[in-house]
Amino acid sequence: MQISKEQNLCLKTVCDLAVLKSQLLTEITEKESVNLPMPSGIDLLRFKRVCELRKQLNDVIKELDRRKGN
């Protein structure tokens, strides 16, 4: 079975999405396990990273939806 370039790109995108989801879940779990009353610099960096990953995840989902529509 031969895979077209478009199918290969979609497969890579889905794999990238799975990796981003895994990273996001890991970071959220780490964040939730640290219950400090006052966030430290490290917690703020983690929160910023979670926000970046969430944005990347949303961008990938939008791109998948766009391609699905074509």
N, C-alpha and C positions, 0 to 999 in steps of 0.2 A: 504494500500500500504506500503510495506516494503522497506526501503532504505538500500542499501549495505554500507559497511564500506567505500568503495572507493567513492561512491556518497556523503556520509556524509562528508568525508574529502574535496571533491571538493566544496561542499556547504559552508563549513566553510572557505575554502580558498577564495571563491568568496565574502563571507561576510567580511573577513579580508581585501580583496582588496577594497571593497566599503568603509570601515572605513578609510583605508589609503588614498584613493582618497579624501574623505571628509576632512580629516586632512590637506592634501596637499593644497586643494583649499582654506581652511580657512587661512592657513599660507601665501599663496601667496596673498590672498586678503588683509590680514593685512599688509603684506610687501608693497604692492602697495599703500595702503592708507597712508603710512608714507613716505612722499617725503622730506627727509632731504638731504641737500647738502653733508653733511659729515656723514657717517653711525656711529651710536652710538654702544656701546657694545651690547645693546639689539638687534639692527638690525642685527648685525653680528651673534648673537646666533640664531635668527630667520632664517637667511639665511642658517646657518649650519644645522638647523633642517629641513628646506625644502630640502636641498641636501640629508640628511639622509632618509627622507620620499620618495624622488624620487628614491633613490637607492633601498629601500625596495619595492616600487611599481614595479620597473623594475624586481627585483628578483621574485616577485610573478607572474608577467606576463610571465616571462621565464618558471617558474615552471608549470603554467597553459598550456602554449604552449607545453611543454615537455610531460605532461600527456595527452594532447589532441592527440599528435602524437602516443601514445602507444595504 
